[in-house]
Amino acid sequence: MCRGKGTDESRISSVAGGGKGPAQLHLILETICGTGIRVSELRFFTAEAVKRGEITVRCKCKTRTILLPGKLKKMLLDHAKKNDIRSGAIFITRNGKPLDRSNIWAQMKSLCEAAGVKASKVFPHNLRKLFAGTFYGIEKDSAKLADILGHSSIDTTRIYIMTTGTEHRRKIERLGLVV
C-alpha cells in the first residue's frame, strides 16, 4: 500500500487495495506514489517498458527514464498477465483505450466516502508530492529529486518539499541551541 502518513490519497489507495474499489486504481495510485510520475505520464507505462523495468517518459519537451522498484514491477507485470495485456498501455479502460486524468480522478472521487475523505481534498497529484517529500526526507538531495520529477528548475522542486511552519519550528527546537 502507498504509505503516506495518513494522507487522504493513501486512505483512498487502502480502500482500493482492500477490495472496495477497482484493483487497477489501486495499482495506479501505487505507481504514482512509488515513482513520482505525473498522472499524464501513465500512458508511457507499457507492457514492453515494464518488462524492461524502465519507463521512458517524453513530456514537456524532455525525456527522462523512470526506474521501477522491483516490487512495483512485479505488481505491474501481474496486472498485465491477469488482464491479458501483452503489449501497449498497462492502464486501460474497458474498451482498451489508455486511461486519462479524468478517468482516474473520477475513480478516486468515487472511493472518497468509503475512505472517510472529503472528495474536494483528493487529487492524484498529491501522490507525486508525497513521493517528493518522502524522497527528500530520506536523501536530502533536491537536485536528484528535480531530475527524477522532470523539473527544469530546482525552484519548482522546492515547492514540493517545503515544510509547514509547525514542522519548521519542531526542527529548530530539536537543535537545542537555546539553553
Salt bridges, closest charged atoms under 4 A:
ASP8 OD1 - ARG11 NH2 2.46
GLU30 OE2 - HIS26 NE2 3.53
GLU41 OE2 - ARG38 NH1 2.66
GLU41 OE2 - ARG64 NH1 2.89
ASP78 OD2 - LYS74 NZ 2.88
ASP84 OD1 - ARG86 NH2 3.08
